[in-house]
Amino acid sequence: MEEIKGTGVALITPFNADLSVDYSGLEKLLNYQIEGGIDYLVLMGTTGESAVLTKIEKEEIITFCKKINARRLPIVLGIGGNNTLALIDEIKTTDFTGVDAVLSVSPCYNKPTQEGIYQHYKLIAAACPLQIILYNVPGRTASNISAGTTLRLANDFENIIAIKEASGDMDQIMQIIKNKPSDFLVLSGDDGLALPMIYMGAEGVISVIGQSNPKEYSTMVAEARKGNIANANALHYSIYDYYGPLYTEGNPAGVKACLELLGICKAVVRPPLVEASSSIKNQLKVLLKS
């Protein structure tokens, strides 16, 4: 439980100009996170463009990240999908050595009922040997996990230990925090809402901006969790202007543009995504210089 408190970072997958995986950039990125004070790494999430990676690429990237990380930080592995039975097969055939927890996004496109979402996670919980973090991001899945369903899952399954909440619905989030079991964690899935969510009782965040600004962002989260509100607020507003250009043209295009300016990796994304525009890159360049 302690391992997923604080700041987790949803890692990008760096690509070369020919769209192959850039392992040199990935090594730089991993060390940049560790040296920046990040608490844990999240692999194969949306930010990592997992939807456009082959099965072999995923396996090779995970193996590489484990090697470079060398157990310095906990690892959370994203395993989610809208084909429940295929997902269970994937879980049963995955080597979880060196992995501490699974992050599983709610099914997209199918638009299941709340009972359907519950049954989906019930089957995953029965098959998964690790602790599970639910992931609610209705802006991408077109399907919200209600507070009632989250609480039902939190109470019914010992290995469902947390939720990454990216609904942006603060009333729903407060309902979960107010009524959850004491050992169930709420994590922000929105960088800009992490601070108010922690003030309400959340235990951390799975972040994107923490990837480009690890020291400032992880320190902000740590200060907020300690109750040092003035320090946390000051850090929040010191990086506040990044939120616009990082997300205006989608994720991970914005953060990849920032990482390119930092000399860590290229801004290349795979289709159907496109790189951030020159306008966004110029805005980020100004922010980094300042």
N, C-alpha and C positions, 0 to 999 in steps of 0.2 A: 504493500500500500504506500509506504513512504517513497518508494522508487518513482512513482508517477505524480508526486506532488511537485509544485514549483513550475519550472519552464521546460516543456518538451518542445522540440522543433521538428516540424514535418519537412523532412529533407527533400530538396529537389533532386532530379537526376540530371547531371550536367551532360551536354551533348557536344560533340565536335561539329565542325561545319558540314561534314558529310552525314550527319544525324546518328553516327555511332556513339556509344557511351564513352564519355570522357573520364577515364579512371584517374588520370592525373588531377583533374579538377575536383573529382569526388574526394580524393585523398586530402587535398588542400581544404576543401569544405569541411570535412569531418574534423580535422585538427583545429580549424577556425572555431567550430562550435565548442569543442572540448576546452580550448584555451580561453574561450569567451565566457565560460561559467555556466553553460547550459546544463540542465539536470538530467535529461534523457533524450534519446533519439527516436524518431518515428520514421520507419521505412515503409515504402510502398503505399503512401497515401495519395490523395488527389494532387497535392503539390509535387509529388514525385512523378507525375504523369504515368501512373501505373497502368492506366487504361490503354496506353499505346506502347507498352513494353511486352515483348514475348515472354513466354514462360521461362525459357532458357536465360534471357537477359535478367529477369527478376532473380532467378536463382544465383546467377553470377554476381549481381550487384549486392545481394544480401550477404553472400560469402565474403565478398571484398570488404564490405562495411564491418562485418564481424572481425575480420583480420586487422584492419586498420584501427578499429576502436579498441581491440584487445581488452575488452571488459572494463574499460575506463568509465563508461557510462552504461546505464541500462538501455535496452533496446525494446521498443514496441513495434510489432509488425502489423501492418494493415492487411487484413484479409476480409473482404466483403464482396457482396454481389447480390443480384436479384434472382439467381437460380439457387434456391436453398439446398437442394440435394447435391448439386455440383459443388457448392461451397463446403458442404460436409465432407465430400470426397477429397477436396483440396486440403482441408484441415487434417484428415486422417493420413495423408501422404506427405505432409510437410515436416521437415526436420526442424524442430524448435530448439535445437541446441544453441545456447547463447541468446535466446529470446526470452524476455521477462513477462510480456503480456501481449495480447492481441487487441487491435483496434478494429472494430467491425461496423461499417457504415450500414445504415438502414437501407432496405432494398429500394432502388430507384426504378422509375418507369412503370412497374407493375401497379403502383399505387394501392398497396394492400390496406385493408381495414386495420384498426388497432388490434383486433384479435389476430389478424394475419401477421402483424409485426411481432406480437407476443409469441406466436407459434414458431415463427422464423428463428427468433433468438433462443427459444426453448430447445430447439433441435441443435443449434450451434453450441449452447451451453453443455448439452449432453455429450457432444463429440469432442469438444476442445479441452486439451489437457492443461491449458494455461488460464490465467485470469483474463477476463474480457472487459474491454471498455466499449460501451455503446457509443455510436456516433450519430447524432441527429443534425442533419444539415438540409432542411427542406428546400432551401434555395437551389440545391443541386438535385435532390432526389424527387422533388415534387410530392413529398409525403412526410408529414410531421409525426414524430413520436410524441404523443401527448404526455403531460405530467403524470396522468394516471397510469399509463402503460409503463413509463420509466420506473415509477414507484413499485408497480406490480412485479416487474422483472428484478428490481433491486431486492425485494423482499423474498422472492421465490427461489433465487438461484445464488448459491454461495460464491460461485466463480464469476458472476457479473458484479464487478466491484466499482464501476465508475461510468460516467457519461461525459463525452465531449459534446457540449451543448453549443450549437451554432445556429439556433433558430432566431436569435436576436429578440425573442419574446421574453422580456424581463419578468413579466408576471408569471409566465410558465416556469421560468428558471427559479423564481422565488418559491413557487409552490413545491418544486422538487427539493430545494434546500431546506425548506421548513419541515417537510414531512418524511424525508428520506431516513433510512437506518443510519445510525451514527457512524458506521464503518463504510458507508457508500460515498464516493467522492464525486463532486461536480467540478468539471474542468471547462474553462472557456474555450470555444472554438473560434472566437472573434478576437483579434488582437486589440482592437479599440475598446472592447467591453470587458477585457480581463480585469482591469482595476476595479470598476464598480461591482463586478461579480465576486471578486475576492472580498471586498468590503461587506458583501451580503452573506458570505460564508463559503464560497468556492475555494478550492485548494490549489488552483493553478491554471495553466493554459497549455494548449498545444498550438504553437505559434508559427507564423510565417515570417514576420518581421524580426523575430528572434534569430533568424538565420543570417540576415544581413547586419543586424545590430545586436549581437548576442550579449555583449557586456552591459549595455544600457538596459536592454529589455529584461534580462535575467535578474539584474540588480533591482530593477523596478518591482518585479514580482516578489522577490525576496523581501524587500522593504515593506511592501504591502502586507505580506503574510505575517511579518513581525509586528504590524500595527504602526509602522513609522509612516504615517499618512503624508506628512509634508514632504518627506524625501521621495516617496513613491510618486506623488503628484508632480513634483518638479521633474523627475525623470520621464514621466508620461508626456508632459508637455514639451520636453526637449526633443522628443522624436515624433511628436504628433503630426507634424507637417509631412512626414513620410507616408502616412496612411493613404492620402489621396493618390499620388502617383504610383504607389505600389499596387493598388487594386483597381484603378480606373479602367485599365485595359485587360483585366483578368489576372488570375493566378495560375501558374507561376511566372507569367511574362514579366511582371513588374519586379519581382524579387530577383529574377535572373538578370535583368538589366542592371540592377544595383550590384549584384555580385560580380558582373563583368567589369563595372567601374572600379570595384575594389581589387580587381586583378586575380580573382579566385577561379572563375570559369567563364565560358562564353554565355551570351544571352540566348543561345539557340534553343528553340522549342520544336517539338515534332507536330506535324499536321494532325488534326485540324487547327491547332493553335498557331499563332504567328507572333513574332517578336514584338516587344514594346516599340512604339513609334519613337522617332527622333525627339518629338516634343517631350514625351515622358522621360526619355534618357537625359535630356537636357535639364529637366526639373530635378531629377535625382542627382545629377552632377553638381548642380548648385547647392543642394542640401548637403552633399558629402563635403564639399569645399568649406561650407560654413560650420 
